[in-house]
Amino acid sequence: MLNRFRLLITIFLLLTASNSFSQTRISSPYSRYGIGDIMGNRQAISMAMGGITIAGRNSSIINYSNPASYSAFDSTSFVFETSIISDFSTLKTSQLSQHSNYTTMGYLLFGFPVTRWWGASIGLLPYSNVGYKISDQEALPNIGKTNYLYEGYGGINRFYLGNSFNPFKNFSFGFNSSYLFGGLNKLRTITFPDSVNFFSTKAWNSSRVGDLYFDYGAQYKFVFKKNMSLTLGVVFANSTNINVHNDTLDETLITSNGFEYVKDTVLYVKGTKGSILLPQNIGFGLVFKKGEKWLFGTDYSTQKWSALNSSTQQDSLKNSMRFAVGGQFLPKDPFAIGKTSYLNRISYRLGYRYSKTYLELKGSQLTEQAICLGFGFPLKRTRSSINLGVELGKRGTIENSLIEERFINMTLSFGIKEWWFIKKKYD
């Protein structure tokens, strides 16, 4: 028992003191808009099934997308999950293409029962990410060549504490209390290489985010004969104003021998208070399953991004929509006693997702879609597993001089399930 309490303390310190892993460096020009790329749920299990999460309910899985699921934890066990994520992308225009990739730590999640009717979870994960570097050039009358460089980095992290309650049989509800924090940094540089009469300019804006955010969920499970069940889920988050402190710095530059020197500071404003309105989110889902043999589910959700109000930037944002469908097949119980092929103990997953993103550029609302697959590998003599989720998809288009992103996203997760307060009878 003492060792488990030490593990609890270690995990808590990791969750509260380490956030560098969630500052993912990405390379997407579309992260320039709004609050960056919304990360969504990158857990390997749900990712492999298209991202179905709203009706997901399992005693061995921490489903933070619907906090009502926490009451499914066994009353004598705790669950821990962490991951490594890798993304590979190709950016294409009608004439050019560019490849990029990165690998980073994904998230830390911890779930545990409080009582038989009360479950809880804590976690640290990325909420959004910004990462881009875009250059452009044009020739202006009486000025000549003019170069533009747009750069951005940073993101918003999420630390949450969730609770779920099971007031009567087959029904549960819950909520997540989250603290969103981080920084969005954006830089614009304009240079005039053909003219000595104009100074280069650099405009830098940094937005520091820090505020509370709440989301809610409910689930109801219908139980049928032959070990069949149908779970319905709903999630909801009200529109919330998130506090932001903005720093702005505008400078003129002199270039000499390939180096830039600051000539004048045109504007410097520090700590201006503002806010970002995160929109209302509502989603519905269902999962139909037969024991642990197989399951099939679908999700639908929408967010009113057109109501987003940012003190730092006004973008052309539209209401987003996400649809996902997927399933899992497990030939044999992976933890059953007796001889069986290891291939029969692996979970096989497949899914598809489609979404209309919140971005509208040049009159076109960008869409994103992906085919998803994955596997769950049980570890011998434990209730733990290793899970792999992969999605192959694309976002955007090369039409209207826009950029198309083709990507392969991967998540490798490590899920640990251990017993509480049970003394071992043998080693």
N, C-alpha and C positions, 0 to 999 in steps of 0.2 A: 504493500500500500504506500509506503514511504517513497519508493521509486516512482510511483505514478504521480504522487503529488509533486515530486521534483520535476517530472515531465510537464505537468500543468504549469508550473512556475516558469520553466524554460520557454514553453510555447507562448505564454502571456508576455514575457519580455520580448520575444521576437515580434509579436504582433504590435506591441506598443512602441518599441524602440527602433524597429527597422522598417524603413519605407523606401529605400533606394531601389529595391527590386521592382517596385510598381511604377517607377518613372521610365516606362518603356520608350526606347528610341525607335521611332517608326520613320518611314519615308513615304508620305502620301501628300500630294498637293491639296487634296480635299480636306486635310486636317487643318487647313488655314482658316476655315469658316466655323462660325459658332464657337463651341467650346472644344473643338477638335473631334477626333474619331471617338465615338461612343463604343466602349469595349464590349458591352453585352456580357453574356455568360460564356466564359472560355473553359469551363470544366470539361474534361475529356469525355465523360459519359454522355452528358447532354449534347455536347458539340457533335459527337458521332451520330446522333439521332436527329440532326437538323436543328438542334437547339430547343427541343421541347422541354419545358421546365415547369409550367404553371400547374399542371396536375401531377407532377412527379412526387412520389412519396415512397421512401425506402429507409429502413432502419440503419443501413450501412452507408447512406449517401447524404451529404450536407447540401441541400438545395436552397441556397440563399435567395434565389429568385422568387420563391414563394415561402415566406416565413411560417406559414401554417404547417409546413412539412416537418418542422423540428420536433413536434410531439410524437413522431413515428420512431424516435430513437428508443432502443431497448432500455428498460429501467436499470439494467446492470452493466451497461457498456458505454464507452465514449468513442468518438470518431474524430480522426485527424486527417486532413488532406492538404497536400501541397503539390506544386506542379512546375514544369518547365515548358515554356512556349517558344515556338520557332515559327517565323513567318517569312515566306519567300514571295516576292512580288515582281512583276514586270509592268512598267508604265509605258504606254504606247500612245503616240499621236499618229496622224496620217503620214508622218515622215520619219519620226525618231522613236527610239525605244531605250529604256534604261532598266537595269536589274538591281534589286537590293534585297538584303536579308538581315535578320537579327535573331538572336536567341537571348532569352532572359528568364528570370524566375517569375512565375505567374501570380500566385496567390498563396495565402496561408489561411486555412479554415479549421475550425474546431467546433464540434457539436457534442452535447452531453444532456442527459436527462436531469431534471431537478426533482421531480416527483413522477408518479405514474401518469399524471395528466398534464405535466408541464415539461416542455423541452426548451433548450436554449442553444445559441450558437454565437461565436464571435469570429471575426475575420478581418483580414486586410487584403485589399485587392485594388487594381486600377479601375477608375471610373471612365476617364477619357484620356486621350493622348494627342499631343501635337508634335509633329516632326516633318519639316519640309524645307526645301531650298529650291527656289524657282528664279530663273533669270530670264530677262526679256530685253529686247533692243529695238529701237526705232530711230529714224533720222528725222530731226525737226528742222524747219526752215530757220536759217540764220544761226543755228546752234550746232548742227551736225549730229554725229552719232550720240545717242543717249542710252545709257545702260541702266537697267532696273534689276535689283536683287531683293528678293523677299525670302526671309528666313524665319523659322519658328521652331520652338522646342518647349518641352515641359508637359504638363498634364495635371489632372485632378485625381487624387487618391481617395479611397473610401475605407474607413474603419467603422465596423458595425457591431452592434450587440442586438441580437434578435431573441424573441420569446414567442413560444407557441403554446396554446392551451387546447385541451381536449375535454370540453365540458360534458359531453355525452357521446355515446358510442357512434363511431364513424364520422363525426364532425369535428373539425378543428379550425381555429383561426389564430393569427399571429401578426406580429409587426416587427420591423427592423428600425432601430434608432441608429442612424448613421451620422458620422462626422466627415464631411467632404473638405479636403484641404489640398493645397498644391499651388503651382504657379503656371500661368500661360504667358510665354514670352514671344513677342513678335517684333521683327526688325525689318525696316525698309531702307535701302540705300540707293541713291541716284547719283550717277557719275557722268561727266561730260568730257570724254577723252579727246574730242576734236576742238575744244574751246578753252581758252585761258581766261575768258571773261566771266565764267560761271564756276562757282564753287560746288563741289560735291556736297550732298546732304545725307544725313543719317537720322532716321526717326525710330526710336525704340520705345516700346510699351510693354510693361510688365504688370500683370494682374494677379494678385495674391488672393486665393480663395480660402475661406474658412467659415463653415457654418454647419448647422444641423439639418438633417433631411430624414423624412419618415416615409416608409412604404408599408402596405398592409396586404394580407392575403387570407384566403379561406379555402377549405377543401371539404368535400363530402364524398365518402366512399360507399358505393352500393355493392353488396356482396351477394353473389349468385351461387348456384350449385356447381359442382365439379371444379371447385377452386377458382372460379371466375369472378372478376370484380371490375367495376367501372368507377374511376375517380374523376370528379369534376373539380376544377379549380378556377379561382378568380384572383387577380391581383389589382391593386389600385394605389396610386400615389397622387396626391393633390399637387397643384402648381405651388411652387415654393420660391421665394426670393432668397438667393444665396448672397451673403455679404462678400464684397470684393474691395480690395484696396489697390488703386492704380498708381503706378509711377510712369511718368512720361518724360523723355529726354530727346530733344531735337538739337542737332549740331550741324555746323558747316565744317567742311574738311578741306585740307590742302594736301595734294599728292606730290611727293618729291622722292625721286630715286626709287620708286616702287613702294614707298611707305606712306601711310596716311597720318596726318597730324590734325588735331582739332584746332580750328581757327576761332570759332565763336560758339558759345552755347546760346541757341536761339530761345529755347524753352526748357525749363526744368520744373516739374511739378511732382511732388512726392506725397504719397499717402492719401490721394483723393478717394473719398468713400463712394462706392457705387454698389450695384447689385446685378445679378444675372437671374432672370426668371426661368427656372426649370419647369417645363410644362407638365400638365396633367398626363398621367399614364394609366391606361386600363387594359387589361388582357384577360382572355378566357382560354381554358384548355381542358382536354380530357385525355385520360389514359385507360385503355381497355387491356386487361392482362389475365393470363392464366398462371397463377402461382408465380414461380420464378422461371417457367418454361419459355414464355414469350410475352411481349407487350407491344402495343401499337398506340401512338398518341399523336395529337395535333395541338398547335397553339395559334392564337391570333391576338395581336396587340396593336395599339395605336397610341401615338403621342401628339399633342397639339403644339408642335414646334413653331407654328406661325405666330403664336402668342409670345415667343421668346423676346425678352426685352433686355438688352445688354447695354451697360453704361459705357462700354469700350468700343463697341462695333455694332453696326446695323447691317445684317446680312439678309439675303433673300432666302428665308427658310420656310418650308412647307410642312404640313402635318405628315408624320411618318407612319408607315404601316409595316408590320412584320407577320409573315405566315410561315409556319414550320410544320413538317410532318416527318415521322420517323418511327423506328421500331427496333426491337432487340430479340434475338433468339438464343437460347441457352440449351444445348442438347441434354446435359445432365447437371444435377446439383453439384457445383464445384467443391462443396465442402462435405459431400456425402461419404460415408464410410464404405470401403470396398474398392475393387479394382475396376478402373475404367480408363480409357484413353484420355490423355491430357487434352487432346483436341476437342473432346466432348465436354470438357469443363470450361472452355473458353466461351465468353459471351461475344456474339457477333452482332454488330449494330450498323444500321443504314438510315440515311435521312436526306431531306432536301429542305432548303429554306429560300424564301424570296422576300425582298423588302423594297419598299419605296423609301429612300433615305430622306432626311430633312433638307437636303440641298437642292435648290433650283438654280441652275446656271444657264444663261443664254436661252431662257424659255423652256428648258428641259429639266424635269425632276429626275434626279439620278436614281437608278435602280441597282440593286445588288442581289445576286443569287449564287447558290453554291450547292454542290452535291457533297454529301458527308458520309463518312464511314469510320469504323473503329472496332477495337477489340478490348475485352477485359480479361486479364490474365490473373487467376487466383494464385496466391502463394501457399505452398504446402504447410500444413499443420498450423495455419493461422486463419483468421477471418479477414485478412488484409488482401489487397490486390493492386496490380499495376494496370492502368488504363491508358489507351492511346486513342486520340480522336484526330481525324484529318478532314479538312474540307478543301475542295477545289472549286474556285468560283471566279467571278468577275464583277467589277463595279464600274459604272460610267460608260462612256462611248467616245469614239473618235469623231463622231459627227459634230458639226458646228464648232470645229477647232477645240474640242474638249479632249480630255485624257481618259483613256481606258486602263483600268487596273486589272490584271489577271494575277491571282494569288493562290498560294498553297499555304494554309495555316495548319499548324500541328500543336497539339497539347499532349504532353506525357505527364500523367498524374500518379501520385502515390497515395493510396488510401489505407489508413491503419484503423482497425477496429479492435479494441481491447476490452476486457471485462473489468468492471469495478467491483471492489470489495468481495471478491471471490478468491478464497485461498486455494492454491494449487495442491492437488493430491499426489501429483508426480511431476517429474521434470522430463 
